[in-house]
């Protein structure tokens, strides 16, 4: 099993996304759905970190997995750690 480690920037983007949807919907239901799916993806990545698609043109073989089709987790594999680099909506310009 690989260890999951969020970078401070990725964690910040994740929490900002959750906060945005709480404020936008006046409810935490959608944010709870995002949290549940992110936790599911973390378990999946811990067991099989090579499941994400490689983002071509990146030097460090950055990978991406979808979360609820609306969001992406960008990460790289370092030895026995999955380092989550970014979290964001798929409608924005790609970070990588």
N, C-alpha and C positions, 0 to 999 in steps of 0.2 A: 504494500500500500504506500502511495506517495503522500507526502505531507502537503496540505494546502496553505499557502501564505498569500495574503492580500498585501499589495503595496499600499502605502498611505494614500496615494492619489486614487487608486482604484476604489478603495474603501470610501473615500470622500464622495466620489461620483455615484457609488452605489447608494449611500445614505441620502444624497441629494435627490436621487431618482425616487426613492421611497417617499421622501418628504413632499416632493412635487405632487405625486399621485394622491397622497393624503389630502393635501390642500386643494388640488384640482377637483377631486371627487367628493370632498367633504366626508370622507369615509376612509377607513384603513383597509377595507376588504381587498382592493386590488393590490395594495402593497403587501398584504399577507400572502396573496397568491404569488407575487414575485419572490418573496422570501422563501416560500416553500419550494418553488422551482429552483432557485439558486442553491438551496441546501441539497436538493436532489442532484443537481449538476456537480456540486462539490464532491459528493459521494461517488458519482460516476467517474469524475476525473481522478479521484484518489485511487480508484481501482484500475482505471484504464486511461492514462493521461494522453495517449496518442490518438484518441477518438476525434479530437477537434481538427477542423480543416486548417491546413497551413496557409497563412496569408503570404502569397507570393510577392517577392520583392523586399522582404524583410530579412535582415542579416542574421537574426537570432532564431529563425524559424518560429515566429510568433503564430499561435494557433487561435482559433475562434470556435466557440460553441454558442448555439442559440438558446435563449431563455424566453419561453412563451412566444416565440417567433417575432416579438417586438424588440428584444434586447439581445445584446451579445456580451459574452465574457471573452476578453482577449488575454491570453496567457502564454507563458513559455515554460519549458521543462528544464530544470537545473538539477542534475543528479537525481536525487530522490524527492525533489520538491516541485510542485506545480505553483509557479509564481503568477498570480493574477495581476495583470498590468493595468487593465481598464475594464470598465463596465459602462454600457451606454445604449441608448435607443438606436435602432437600426435606421431610423429616418434621418439621422444626422450624417454629416460627411464622415467617412471612415477615418479613424485615428491613425491607421497604419497603411 
